[in-house]
Amino acid sequence: MAQHEVKRILMQRGHHVSARPFSPLPADLADWSAGDLLEAYARKDVSPVDAVQAVIARIEAYEPRLQALYAYDPEAAVKAARESEQRWARGAARALDGIPATIKENIATKGTPVPLGTAARPLTPAKEDAPSAARLREDGVVILAKTTMPDYGMLSSGLSSFHPLARNPWDLSKNPGGSSAGAGAAAAAGYGPFHIGTDIGGSIRLPASWCGVFGLKPSFGRIPIDPTYYGRVAGPMTRTVRDAALMMTSLTRPDARDPMSLPYQDLPWLDLGIEVRGLKIGLMMEAGIGLPLDPEVRAAVERAAKAFADAGAVVEELKPFVTRDMLDGLDDFWRQRAWMDIGALSDEERAQVLPYILKWAEGGKALTGAQVYAGMNQMMVMRHAAVAATHDFDFVLSPVAPNVAYEAELASPIHDPEKPFEHIGYTVAFNMSDQPASSVNAGFTKAGLPIGLQIIGRRFDDVGVLRLSGAWEGMCSDKRPWPRL
């Protein structure tokens, strides 16, 4: 059936149909978007069992080389898909019923241990679903697996002492980024439409950038999480902006376990239209700290800025504001925080921690209380600087990272625990400032590696960030087929 006919029939039946232009659907159901699957389920052209089995076939073909998953349970997924199929058959489908998904390992799912990427933790099954997992399950999403992460989530890498080394599907010799390493790889590889990561300094946006997918770091507190921590958020990682918006309709519902969450708002997540003309957009090409900007990344972000200017936006330079004192202070605070966990382990347990992370955390052992307090204070200084620098703009554009994906076996682009955060200068400040920020693909290097464009909004304007990300998704001319392994 022609897609314009599908659209006409769905509208006659009262189904929501997106305003986006229709394009030919992929031959493999594993590559379908969540929106296309929901419309096909409603027509009874495709069942959730069909979709889940297609994703399982993709995982079985790719996963031996990609190593993105943890606690993969295809039998449970097929069972959940059959239950979803029955709900669709009797007219009792839930909001996101039958959409295949993965969830980052540190987001608890009932009955599954949460090792936090390290071999040093006991494998104790979680007693209940964390908020994000609970919301998706309530809405009928089929959870196929958890996704891998590095030790304690403290690397922009797929390197872990517990999980196998995760790799980037665009180039298996490269890193997917992290700490939402498996989530970024799984999204790019087509392990279903929905994936959830977490982000405290760039851990959604960096792997999204290096894996060529969309990632949203929402405003702090927008998506309830458990446990909470300064700057830590959960957010969607998807192939399309609209699929991330669909996830936000579910993930943002309230949960009393998060005492730092925002008051719930029923926001128009699926209204992605935006008038670019007249927007005031800041362009931050320099981070002010860390690694130099790769020329190909610079060129891609500048092309995006020019496209917005050509569409009528007013684009102005935003000068860098992150300083060495800010980044080093945050490093001190995070090292001491990590040492509080790692230092409490037995010698035998501590020996199982990834050596890079152990050496980094040991740097916090001798810090005085005054030094730790000063480090935390620099996080607040960073917060104020980010808000002050961006408040005159509707949105800000920047690179996500100064570099593209690096060698898979390395813990960081520099691979030096004494210089661990030289690649997060563009991302970390917006965790401290609570501002929403996304990574949306801006094109590729000559070698075929993805480049991420960061779009930052004012505090709490998550919908605006999705809208401008969707606008760029339509404007970007450098689109390529998803990787095949």
VOPAGU-2260 file (C-alpha; in pm, 1 decimal, decimal comma):
REM VOPAGU-2260
SITE   aa  ch    i         X         Y         Z
SITE  MET   A    0       0,0       0,0       0,0
SITE  ALA   A    1     135,5     346,1     -87,4
SITE  GLN   A    2     233,0     551,3     215,8
SITE  HIS   A    3       3,7     841,7     122,9
SITE  GLU   A    4    -282,9     590,6     134,1
SITE  VAL   A    5    -165,2     467,7     474,7
SITE  LYS   A    6    -165,8     827,3     600,1
SITE  ARG   A    7    -518,1     889,4     462,8
SITE  ILE   A    8    -656,4     572,3     620,8
SITE  LEU   A    9    -496,9     642,5     957,1
SITE  MET   A   10    -640,2     993,4     963,0
SITE  GLN   A   11    -986,1     855,5     878,9
SITE  ARG   A   12    -955,5     612,9    1169,6
SITE  GLY   A   13    -855,6     890,3    1408,6
SITE  HIS   A   14    -496,7     781,0    1459,0
SITE  HIS   A   15    -231,9    1045,9    1517,7
SITE  VAL   A   16     -19,2    1084,8    1207,0
SITE  SER   A   17     296,3    1292,7    1220,1
SITE  ALA   A   18     324,3    1595,5     995,4
SITE  ARG   A   19     670,9    1491,9     877,8
SITE  PRO   A   20     710,4    1392,5     513,1
SITE  PHE   A   21     679,2    1024,0     444,9
SITE  SER   A   22     982,1     842,3     309,7
SITE  PRO   A   23    1013,7     479,2     208,1
SITE  LEU   A   24    1014,4     248,8     508,2
SITE  PRO   A   25    1324,1      32,5     558,2
SITE  ALA   A   26    1298,8    -327,3     442,4
SITE  ASP   A   27    1405,4    -458,1     784,8
SITE  LEU   A   28    1168,3    -395,4    1076,4
SITE  ALA   A   29    1471,8    -353,9    1301,9
SITE  ASP   A   30    1530,0     -20,3    1126,6
SITE  TRP   A   31    1177,0     115,6    1163,1
SITE  SER   A   32    1113,6     412,8    1386,7
SITE  ALA   A   33     885,4     382,9    1687,4
SITE  GLY   A   34     631,9     610,3    1521,4
SITE  ASP   A   35     617,3     392,8    1209,9
SITE  LEU   A   36     584,1      78,4    1421,3
SITE  LEU   A   37     295,7     221,7    1625,5
SITE  GLU   A   38     111,3     321,4    1309,4
SITE  ALA   A   39     169,7     -24,3    1159,4
SITE  TYR   A   40      53,3    -194,7    1479,9
SITE  ALA   A   41    -265,4      13,4    1470,0
SITE  ARG   A   42    -327,6     -97,0    1109,1
SITE  LYS   A   43    -248,9    -456,9    1205,4
SITE  ASP   A   44       4,4    -468,9     920,3
SITE  VAL   A   45     282,9    -555,9    1163,5
SITE  SER   A   46     274,6    -704,0    1512,3
SITE  PRO   A   47     501,8    -636,4    1809,1
SITE  VAL   A   48     620,9    -996,4    1779,2
SITE  ASP   A   49     735,8    -928,3    1422,9
SITE  ALA   A   50     927,8    -619,0    1532,8
SITE  VAL   A   51    1089,9    -781,1    1835,3
SITE  GLN   A   52    1194,6   -1087,4    1637,3
SITE  ALA   A   53    1350,4    -861,9    1372,6
SITE  VAL   A   54    1551,6    -682,7    1641,1
SITE  ILE   A   55    1655,8   -1014,9    1794,1
SITE  ALA   A   56    1782,1   -1126,2    1451,6
SITE  ARG   A   57    1979,8    -801,4    1421,6
SITE  ILE   A   58    2130,4    -847,9    1767,8
SITE  GLU   A   59    2230,2   -1207,3    1697,0
SITE  ALA   A   60    2402,0   -1096,2    1375,7
SITE  TYR   A   61    2582,5    -791,3    1517,1
SITE  GLU   A   62    2635,0    -840,9    1888,0
SITE  PRO   A   63    2929,8   -1083,6    1874,1
SITE  ARG   A   64    3132,5    -795,3    1727,3
SITE  LEU   A   65    2959,6    -494,6    1884,5
SITE  GLN   A   66    2930,7    -605,9    2250,5
SITE  ALA   A   67    2674,3    -340,6    2340,9
SITE  LEU   A   68    2442,9    -547,3    2560,5
SITE  TYR   A   69    2418,7    -680,9    2913,9
SITE  ALA   A   70    2146,4    -908,9    3056,1
SITE  TYR   A   71    2006,7    -975,5    2708,8
SITE  ASP   A   72    1690,1   -1186,7    2741,5
SITE  PRO   A   73    1528,0   -1261,0    2404,1
SITE  GLU   A   74    1282,2   -1514,3    2547,9
SITE  ALA   A   75    1139,9   -1262,5    2794,0
SITE  ALA   A   76    1124,7   -1003,5    2515,4
SITE  VAL   A   77     923,9   -1233,2    2287,1
SITE  LYS   A   78     687,6   -1313,7    2575,6
SITE  ALA   A   79     634,4    -941,1    2641,2
SITE  ALA   A   80     581,6    -884,3    2267,9
SITE  ARG   A   81     311,3   -1153,4    2256,3
SITE  GLU   A   82     134,1    -984,1    2548,6
SITE  SER   A   83     155,9    -655,3    2360,3
SITE  GLU   A   84      19,8    -819,3    2046,5
SITE  GLN   A   85    -281,8    -939,6    2244,6
SITE  ARG   A   86    -346,4    -590,9    2383,7
SITE  TRP   A   87    -340,1    -446,0    2031,0
SITE  ALA   A   88    -579,0    -722,2    1915,3
SITE  ARG   A   89    -838,2    -643,6    2182,2
SITE  GLY   A   90    -812,0    -266,3    2150,3
SITE  ALA   A   91    -634,7    -216,5    2482,5
SITE  ALA   A   92    -293,0    -105,1    2358,0
SITE  ARG   A   93     -86,4     119,7    2581,5
SITE  ALA   A   94      78,8     440,9    2469,7
SITE  LEU   A   95     405,3     287,8    2342,1
SITE  ASP   A   96     295,1     -73,3    2328,4
SITE  GLY   A   97     533,2    -318,4    2166,1
SITE  ILE   A   98     825,4     -85,5    2092,1
SITE  PRO   A   99    1160,5    -266,5    2140,4
SITE  ALA   A  100    1402,0     -91,6    2376,3
SITE  THR   A  101    1722,8    -116,4    2574,8
SITE  ILE   A  102    1807,2      46,9    2907,6
SITE  LYS   A  103    2148,9     148,5    3034,2
SITE  GLU   A  104    2292,4     -91,3    3288,5
SITE  ASN   A  105    2294,1     162,0    3577,5
SITE  ILE   A  106    1917,1     217,1    3548,3
SITE  ALA   A  107    1780,9     -62,1    3763,7
SITE  THR   A  108    1541,1    -322,0    3628,2
SITE  LYS   A  109    1379,5    -560,4    3871,5
SITE  GLY   A  110    1567,3    -887,4    3916,0
SITE  THR   A  111    1881,7    -778,7    3726,8
SITE  PRO   A  112    2210,6    -696,9    3904,1
SITE  VAL   A  113    2350,0    -344,3    3861,1
SITE  PRO   A  114    2730,7    -381,7    3848,2
SITE  LEU   A  115    2786,5     -18,5    3735,2
SITE  GLY   A  116    3031,1    -143,9    3476,9
SITE  THR   A  117    3283,1    -273,9    3729,7
SITE  ALA   A  118    3385,8    -624,6    3830,2
SITE  ALA   A  119    3432,0    -496,5    4185,9
SITE  ARG   A  120    3060,7    -483,6    4277,0
SITE  PRO   A  121    2855,6    -780,3    4399,8
SITE  LEU   A  122    2591,5    -899,0    4156,1
SITE  THR   A  123    2284,5    -833,4    4367,1
SITE  PRO   A  124    1953,4    -837,5    4176,4
SITE  ALA   A  125    1768,3    -504,1    4182,6
SITE  LYS   A  126    1452,4    -509,1    4393,8
SITE  GLU   A  127    1249,1    -285,5    4163,0
SITE  ASP   A  128    1254,2     -92,0    3838,6
SITE  ALA   A  129    1409,7     253,4    3851,4
SITE  PRO   A  130    1175,0     533,5    3739,1
SITE  SER   A  131    1272,4     534,1    3370,2
SITE  ALA   A  132    1239,7     157,7    3338,7
SITE  ALA   A  133     910,4     161,9    3527,0
SITE  ARG   A  134     757,6     431,0    3302,8
SITE  LEU   A  135     849,0     252,0    2980,2
SITE  ARG   A  136     725,6     -82,2    3109,3
SITE  GLU   A  137     395,7      78,2    3216,8
SITE  ASP   A  138     351,4     202,7    2861,6
SITE  GLY   A  139     405,4    -141,2    2709,0
SITE  VAL   A  140     762,6     -99,1    2586,2
SITE  VAL   A  141     943,7    -430,7    2535,2
SITE  ILE   A  142    1279,9    -431,0    2714,9
SITE  LEU   A  143    1523,2    -657,4    2532,8
SITE  ALA   A  144    1839,6    -592,6    2732,2
SITE  LYS   A  145    2047,2    -355,4    2937,2
SITE  THR   A  146    2337,2    -173,1    2769,0
SITE  THR   A  147    2699,3    -166,5    2876,5
SITE  MET   A  148    2892,4     110,3    3050,6
SITE  PRO   A  149    3246,3     166,1    3185,4
SITE  ASP   A  150    3344,6     135,7    3553,1
SITE  TYR   A  151    3123,6     359,9    3769,8
SITE  GLY   A  152    3017,7     548,7    3456,6
SITE  MET   A  153    3332,6     759,6    3476,0
SITE  LEU   A  154    3469,9     719,4    3123,1
SITE  SER   A  155    3369,9     848,5    2780,0
SITE  SER   A  156    3449,5     500,0    2658,2
SITE  GLY   A  157    3320,3     147,2    2611,1
SITE  LEU   A  158    3605,1       9,4    2825,7
SITE  SER   A  159    3494,4    -181,5    3137,4
SITE  SER   A  160    3634,6    -429,0    3389,0
SITE  PHE   A  161    3300,4    -615,1    3390,7
SITE  HIS   A  162    3156,2    -588,6    3039,5
SITE  PRO   A  163    3329,7    -688,6    2715,6
SITE  LEU   A  164    3476,4    -398,7    2519,8
SITE  ALA   A  165    3195,4    -217,8    2335,7
SITE  ARG   A  166    3269,4     -94,0    1985,0
SITE  ASN   A  167    3138,4     166,4    1743,0
SITE  PRO   A  168    2922,9      22,4    1461,8
SITE  TRP   A  169    3048,6     284,5    1213,2
SITE  ASP   A  170    3402,5     151,4    1260,7
SITE  LEU   A  171    3465,6    -143,4    1490,4
SITE  SER   A  172    3817,8     -23,3    1561,4
SITE  LYS   A  173    3671,3     290,2    1722,9
SITE  ASN   A  174    3512,3     370,8    2056,4
SITE  PRO   A  175    3135,9     430,4    2086,8
SITE  GLY   A  176    3200,3     685,2    2362,0
SITE  GLY   A  177    3047,5     673,4    2705,2
SITE  SER   A  178    2947,4     631,9    2962,2
SITE  SER   A  179    2627,3     537,1    2773,1
SITE  ALA   A  180    2851,5     330,5    2548,0
SITE  GLY   A  181    2628,2      34,6    2473,2
SITE  ALA   A  182    2324,5     259,1    2430,5
SITE  GLY   A  183    2491,7     467,1    2160,1
SITE  ALA   A  184    2617,7     159,3    1977,9
SITE  ALA   A  185    2281,4     -17,7    2007,3
SITE  ALA   A  186    2089,8     280,4    1868,3
SITE  ALA   A  187    2319,4     314,3    1567,4
SITE  ALA   A  188    2311,8     -60,1    1503,0
SITE  GLY   A  189    1932,4     -83,5    1503,9
SITE  TYR   A  190    1873,7    -274,0    1827,5
SITE  GLY   A  191    1523,8    -125,7    1837,7
SITE  PRO   A  192    1406,2     237,6    1828,8
SITE  PHE   A  193    1426,6     325,3    2202,6
SITE  HIS   A  194    1737,2     347,2    2421,8
SITE  ILE   A  195    1798,5     524,2    2753,7
SITE  GLY   A  196    2130,1     663,0    2870,8
SITE  THR   A  197    2244,1     873,9    3163,1
SITE  ASP   A  198    2456,9    1188,6    3160,3
SITE  ILE   A  199    2652,6    1375,1    3429,0
SITE  GLY   A  200    2916,1    1542,1    3210,6
SITE  GLY   A  201    2839,3    1433,7    2854,8
SITE  SER   A  202    2758,4    1063,4    2886,1
SITE  ILE   A  203    2453,7    1077,9    2655,8
SITE  ARG   A  204    2575,2    1343,6    2412,7
SITE  LEU   A  205    2928,7    1210,0    2358,2
SITE  PRO   A  206    2828,4     857,3    2250,6
SITE  ALA   A  207    2535,4    1002,0    2054,9
SITE  SER   A  208    2781,9    1225,6    1870,7
SITE  TRP   A  209    3035,8     951,3    1802,5
SITE  CYS   A  210    2769,7     696,4    1703,9
SITE  GLY   A  211    2573,6     936,6    1483,6
SITE  VAL   A  212    2244,4     913,7    1675,9
SITE  PHE   A  213    2025,2    1164,7    1856,4
SITE  GLY   A  214    2070,5    1206,4    2230,0
SITE  LEU   A  215    1887,2    1441,0    2467,5
SITE  LYS   A  216    2027,0    1544,1    2802,3
SITE  PRO   A  217    1710,0    1692,1    2949,2
SITE  SER   A  218    1685,6    1963,4    3208,6
SITE  PHE   A  219    1795,5    1838,0    3548,7
SITE  GLY   A  220    1491,3    1687,0    3718,3
SITE  ARG   A  221    1277,1    1664,1    3405,0
SITE  ILE   A  222    1300,6    1282,2    3403,7
SITE  PRO   A  223    1282,2    1136,0    3755,8
SITE  ILE   A  224    1579,1     914,8    3843,8
SITE  ASP   A  225    1687,1     702,7    4138,1
SITE  PRO   A  226    1946,0     747,7    4279,1
SITE  THR   A  227    1983,5    1120,7    4222,2
SITE  TYR   A  228    2306,5    1320,5    4212,6
SITE  TYR   A  229    2425,2    1668,6    4115,2
SITE  GLY   A  230    2387,8    1713,2    3740,1
SITE  ARG   A  231    2291,0    1351,2    3673,9
SITE  VAL   A  232    2005,5    1291,1    3432,5
SITE  ALA   A  233    1855,4    1010,7    3227,1
SITE  GLY   A  234    1753,9    1071,0    2867,9
SITE  PRO   A  235    1659,1     915,8    2534,1
SITE  MET   A  236    1904,2     799,8    2269,1
SITE  THR   A  237    1735,1     729,4    1936,8
SITE  ARG   A  238    1785,3     743,5    1562,4
SITE  THR   A  239    1532,8    1025,9    1521,8
SITE  VAL   A  240    1425,9    1330,5    1718,8
SITE  ARG   A  241    1061,4    1226,3    1700,5
SITE  ASP   A  242    1133,9     891,7    1864,5
SITE  ALA   A  243    1308,2    1076,1    2148,6
SITE  ALA   A  244    1000,4    1298,0    2182,2
SITE  LEU   A  245     782,7     986,8    2204,8
SITE  MET   A  246    1003,7     857,1    2484,4
SITE  MET   A  247     972,3    1187,9    2669,7
SITE  THR   A  248     593,8    1147,2    2685,2
SITE  SER   A  249     658,5     846,1    2906,2
SITE  LEU   A  250     986,6     914,1    3085,5
SITE  THR   A  251     881,6    1248,9    3230,7
SITE  ARG   A  252     588,9    1119,9    3434,6
SITE  PRO   A  253     644,1    1178,5    3808,6
SITE  ASP   A  254     804,0     940,4    4054,9
SITE  ALA   A  255     816,8    1009,4    4429,6
SITE  ARG   A  256    1156,4     840,6    4461,5
SITE  ASP   A  257    1328,6    1144,8    4308,8
SITE  PRO   A  258    1321,0    1433,5    4558,4
SITE  MET   A  259    1510,7    1656,0    4311,4
SITE  SER   A  260    1270,0    1616,4    4018,8
SITE  LEU   A  261    1081,7    1905,4    3863,8
SITE  PRO   A  262     706,3    1940,8    3908,7
SITE  TYR   A  263     540,8    1736,5    3636,7
SITE  GLN   A  264     426,0    1926,4    3326,9
SITE  ASP   A  265     219,2    1780,5    3044,6
SITE  LEU   A  266     432,5    1937,7    2773,2
SITE  PRO   A  267     365,1    1921,0    2395,7
SITE  TRP   A  268     649,1    1679,3    2328,3
SITE  LEU   A  269     523,6    1573,8    1985,7
SITE  ASP   A  270     467,1    1928,2    1858,5
SITE  LEU   A  271     804,0    1965,8    1688,6
SITE  GLY   A  272     729,7    2258,5    1461,6
SITE  ILE   A  273     947,8    2568,6    1501,5
SITE  GLU   A  274    1001,4    2895,3    1313,4
SITE  VAL   A  275    1375,5    2938,3    1274,8
SITE  ARG   A  276    1353,5    3289,0    1130,8
SITE  GLY   A  277    1416,5    3546,8    1398,3
SITE  LEU   A  278    1568,9    3310,6    1654,7
SITE  LYS   A  279    1877,1    3446,2    1830,6
SITE  ILE   A  280    2135,9    3167,8    1831,5
SITE  GLY   A  281    2477,1    3171,5    1997,5
SITE  LEU   A  282    2765,8    2989,9    1833,5
SITE  MET   A  283    3031,7    2859,7    2073,5
SITE  MET   A  284    3313,6    2720,7    1863,1
SITE  GLU   A  285    3574,8    2713,6    2140,0
SITE  ALA   A  286    3530,1    2534,5    2471,7
SITE  GLY   A  287    3789,7    2747,6    2648,6
SITE  ILE   A  288    3962,1    2440,7    2786,3
SITE  GLY   A  289    4085,9    2099,9    2680,1
SITE  LEU   A  290    4167,4    1939,0    2348,0
SITE  PRO   A  291    4194,5    2151,8    2034,4
SITE  LEU   A  292    3898,3    2137,7    1800,2
SITE  ASP   A  293    3934,6    1893,8    1510,6
SITE  PRO   A  294    3913,5    2083,9    1178,4
SITE  GLU   A  295    3646,5    1851,4    1037,7
SITE  VAL   A  296    3431,7    1897,8    1348,9
SITE  ARG   A  297    3475,9    2273,8    1320,2
SITE  ALA   A  298    3371,3    2271,8     955,7
SITE  ALA   A  299    3057,6    2063,1    1024,2
SITE  VAL   A  300    2938,4    2285,8    1308,9
SITE  GLU   A  301    3009,3    2601,3    1109,4
SITE  ARG   A  302    2804,6    2459,4     820,8
SITE  ALA   A  303    2515,4    2402,0    1059,7
SITE  ALA   A  304    2540,0    2756,9    1193,3
SITE  LYS   A  305    2539,4    2894,2     836,8
SITE  ALA   A  306    2231,9    2685,7     751,9
SITE  PHE   A  307    2044,4    2834,1    1048,2
SITE  ALA   A  308    2157,1    3184,0     948,5
SITE  ASP   A  309    2042,6    3120,9     591,2
SITE  ALA   A  310    1704,9    3014,7     733,1
SITE  GLY   A  311    1670,0    3352,9     901,4
SITE  ALA   A  312    1817,9    3299,3    1248,1
SITE  VAL   A  313    2045,9    3565,1    1396,0
SITE  VAL   A  314    2368,5    3379,4    1474,7
SITE  GLU   A  315    2624,8    3548,8    1698,4
SITE  GLU   A  316    2951,5    3436,5    1853,4
SITE  LEU   A  317    2942,8    3314,1    2213,5
SITE  LYS   A  318    3281,7    3332,9    2376,0
SITE  PRO   A  319    3407,7    3036,4    2584,0
SITE  PHE   A  320    3348,0    3052,2    2957,8
SITE  VAL   A  321    3474,5    2722,4    3106,1
SITE  THR   A  322    3811,2    2774,9    3278,7
SITE  ARG   A  323    4091,2    2548,7    3395,8
SITE  ASP   A  324    3995,1    2617,6    3758,4
SITE  MET   A  325    3638,9    2504,0    3691,7
SITE  LEU   A  326    3737,3    2180,1    3521,3
SITE  ASP   A  327    4012,4    2096,4    3771,0
SITE  GLY   A  328    3779,2    2170,4    4062,4
SITE  LEU   A  329    3516,9    1937,3    3922,8
SITE  ASP   A  330    3789,9    1675,2    3870,5
SITE  ASP   A  331    3894,4    1701,4    4236,2
SITE  PHE   A  332    3536,5    1665,9    4356,4
SITE  TRP   A  333    3460,1    1368,1    4132,0
SITE  ARG   A  334    3787,9    1193,3    4220,2
SITE  GLN   A  335    3713,0    1220,3    4590,6
SITE  ARG   A  336    3356,5    1102,5    4532,9
SITE  ALA   A  337    3489,2     800,4    4340,6
SITE  TRP   A  338    3747,0     727,4    4610,2
SITE  MET   A  339    3473,1     719,1    4873,1
SITE  ASP   A  340    3329,0     419,3    4685,5
SITE  ILE   A  341    3651,2     253,9    4572,9
SITE  GLY   A  342    3848,8     318,8    4890,0
SITE  ALA   A  343    3583,7     137,7    5092,2
SITE  LEU   A  344    3639,4    -184,8    4896,3
SITE  SER   A  345    3855,6    -469,5    5016,9
SITE  ASP   A  346    4199,8    -504,0    4859,3
SITE  GLU   A  347    4072,9    -798,4    4655,9
SITE  GLU   A  348    3770,8    -605,4    4530,4
SITE  ARG   A  349    3973,5    -293,4    4455,6
SITE  ALA   A  350    4211,1    -497,6    4240,2
SITE  GLN   A  351    3919,7    -573,5    4006,7
SITE  VAL   A  352    3850,8    -207,6    3925,2
SITE  LEU   A  353    3968,9     -90,9    3584,0
SITE  PRO   A  354    4329,9      25,6    3644,7
SITE  TYR   A  355    4270,2     361,5    3474,9
SITE  ILE   A  356    3972,5     435,2    3702,0
SITE  LEU   A  357    4157,3     314,2    4011,4
SITE  LYS   A  358    4453,8     539,9    3941,1
SITE  TRP   A  359    4222,8     834,7    3872,5
SITE  ALA   A  360    4021,2     780,2    4190,4
SITE  GLU   A  361    4334,7     743,9    4401,4
SITE  GLY   A  362    4402,0    1106,5    4316,5
SITE  GLY   A  363    4117,3    1194,4    4550,8
SITE  LYS   A  364    4256,9    1000,6    4846,2
SITE  ALA   A  365    4483,4    1275,8    4981,2
SITE  LEU   A  366    4260,9    1574,8    4907,3
SITE  THR   A  367    4175,3    1785,5    5210,6
SITE  GLY   A  368    3825,8    1886,7    5302,4
SITE  ALA   A  369    3905,5    2239,9    5192,0
SITE  GLN   A  370    4021,1    2118,4    4849,9
SITE  VAL   A  371    3707,3    1907,9    4802,3
SITE  TYR   A  372    3486,2    2198,7    4905,6
SITE  ALA   A  373    3674,2    2429,0    4667,2
SITE  GLY   A  374    3618,8    2177,0    4389,8
SITE  MET   A  375    3247,1    2162,6    4457,1
SITE  ASN   A  376    3238,3    2541,7    4463,9
SITE  GLN   A  377    3393,5    2548,0    4115,5
SITE  MET   A  378    3100,0    2338,9    3996,0
SITE  MET   A  379    2872,1    2619,6    4117,8
SITE  VAL   A  380    3093,2    2878,7    3951,2
SITE  MET   A  381    3057,2    2680,7    3628,9
SITE  ARG   A  382    2681,0    2673,1    3672,9
SITE  HIS   A  383    2652,5    3049,3    3707,6
SITE  ALA   A  384    2892,2    3108,5    3417,7
SITE  ALA   A  385    2691,4    2885,1    3183,4
SITE  VAL   A  386    2360,2    3055,7    3258,3
SITE  ALA   A  387    2514,6    3402,9    3234,3
SITE  ALA   A  388    2686,6    3325,3    2904,1
SITE  THR   A  389    2377,9    3183,2    2733,8
SITE  HIS   A  390    2080,2    3375,1    2875,1
SITE  ASP   A  391    2067,0    3630,7    2589,3
SITE  PHE   A  392    2019,3    3355,0    2329,9
SITE  ASP   A  393    1718,8    3141,3    2245,6
SITE  PHE   A  394    1958,8    2852,9    2173,9
SITE  VAL   A  395    2330,7    2789,1    2152,5
SITE  LEU   A  396    2514,2    2572,7    1899,1
SITE  SER   A  397    2850,5    2409,7    1962,0
SITE  PRO   A  398    3046,2    2094,3    1891,3
SITE  VAL   A  399    2960,9    1807,1    2123,8
SITE  ALA   A  400    3325,2    1707,8    2148,4
SITE  PRO   A  401    3650,1    1846,5    2011,7
SITE  ASN   A  402    3732,6    1510,1    1853,8
SITE  VAL   A  403    3560,0    1224,3    1674,1
SITE  ALA   A  404    3554,7     860,8    1783,2
SITE  TYR   A  405    3894,8     734,4    1895,0
SITE  GLU   A  406    4053,0     390,1    1937,2
SITE  ALA   A  407    3822,2     138,2    2102,1
SITE  GLU   A  408    4075,8      13,4    2356,1
SITE  LEU   A  409    4143,9     355,0    2511,8
SITE  ALA   A  410    3978,2     488,5    2827,0
SITE  SER   A  411    3969,0     846,0    2695,8
SITE  PRO   A  412    4097,0    1037,1    2393,6
SITE  ILE   A  413    4418,6    1124,3    2583,1
SITE  HIS   A  414    4421,1     799,1    2785,6
SITE  ASP   A  415    4581,9     974,4    3081,8
SITE  PRO   A  416    4407,1     956,3    3422,8
SITE  GLU   A  417    4582,3    1279,1    3520,3
SITE  LYS   A  418    4402,7    1453,4    3231,6
SITE  PRO   A  419    4068,8    1276,0    3228,9
SITE  PHE   A  420    3826,5    1545,9    3116,4
SITE  GLU   A  421    3998,2    1736,6    2837,9
SITE  HIS   A  422    3723,7    1630,3    2595,0
SITE  ILE   A  423    3413,8    1738,8    2794,8
SITE  GLY   A  424    3463,1    2115,7    2786,2
SITE  TYR   A  425    3165,0    2163,6    2554,2
SITE  THR   A  426    2923,1    1942,5    2747,1
SITE  VAL   A  427    2984,5    1942,2    3122,9
SITE  ALA   A  428    2882,5    2300,1    3200,9
SITE  PHE   A  429    2526,4    2231,7    3090,9
SITE  ASN   A  430    2495,7    1948,7    3340,5
SITE  MET   A  431    2595,5    2190,6    3613,7
SITE  SER   A  432    2354,4    2459,5    3487,5
SITE  ASP   A  433    2053,2    2224,9    3452,6
SITE  GLN   A  434    2006,2    2330,6    3088,9
SITE  PRO   A  435    1871,6    2088,7    2827,1
SITE  ALA   A  436    2117,2    1999,5    2552,6
SITE  SER   A  437    2115,2    1754,6    2264,7
SITE  SER   A  438    2354,0    1590,1    2024,1
SITE  VAL   A  439    2222,9    1562,4    1670,0
SITE  ASN   A  440    2427,9    1436,3    1379,3
SITE  ALA   A  441    2593,6    1714,5    1179,5
SITE  GLY   A  442    2761,9    1499,3     916,8
SITE  PHE   A  443    3068,4    1280,0     882,5
SITE  THR   A  444    3443,6    1302,2     850,7
SITE  LYS   A  445    3620,8    1202,2     529,8
SITE  ALA   A  446    3686,1     867,6     699,6
SITE  GLY   A  447    3311,6     819,0     758,8
SITE  LEU   A  448    3297,6     888,0    1133,3
SITE  PRO   A  449    2995,6    1079,2    1269,4
SITE  ILE   A  450    3017,9    1437,1    1399,4
SITE  GLY   A  451    2775,2    1570,7    1659,7
SITE  LEU   A  452    2617,8    1916,9    1678,5
SITE  GLN   A  453    2522,2    2024,1    2031,3
SITE  ILE   A  454    2204,2    2230,2    2068,0
SITE  ILE   A  455    2164,2    2395,1    2409,6
SITE  GLY   A  456    1844,4    2558,0    2532,8
SITE  ARG   A  457    1748,2    2783,7    2816,1
SITE  ARG   A  458    1679,6    2613,6    3147,1
SITE  PHE   A  459    1371,2    2392,5    3125,0
SITE  ASP   A  460    1313,2    2449,8    2751,2
SITE  ASP   A  461    1343,7    2082,1    2665,7
SITE  VAL   A  462    1067,2    2106,9    2406,5
SITE  GLY   A  463    1252,4    2391,3    2234,6
SITE  VAL   A  464    1572,4    2185,2    2213,3
SITE  LEU   A  465    1378,6    1897,5    2058,1
SITE  ARG   A  466    1217,1    2135,4    1809,8
SITE  LEU   A  467    1542,6    2296,2    1696,7
SITE  SER   A  468    1705,9    1952,2    1682,3
SITE  GLY   A  469    1421,5    1835,6    1461,2
SITE  ALA   A  470    1466,0    2140,0    1239,7
SITE  TRP   A  471    1835,7    2061,8    1198,1
SITE  GLU   A  472    1758,1    1694,9    1134,6
SITE  GLY   A  473    1556,9    1807,9     832,9
SITE  MET   A  474    1815,3    2064,9     719,9
SITE  CYS   A  475    2127,5    1849,3     743,1
SITE  SER   A  476    2238,5    1747,4     395,0
SITE  ASP   A  477    2501,4    1489,3     493,6
SITE  LYS   A  478    2278,1    1189,0     559,5
SITE  ARG   A  479    2405,8     834,8     520,1
SITE  PRO   A  480    2263,6     481,5     552,0
SITE  TRP   A  481    2296,7     328,2     896,4
SITE  PRO   A  482    2602,9     104,1     938,7
SITE  ARG   A  483    2588,7    -262,8     847,0
SITE  LEU   A  484    2815,0    -513,7    1017,0
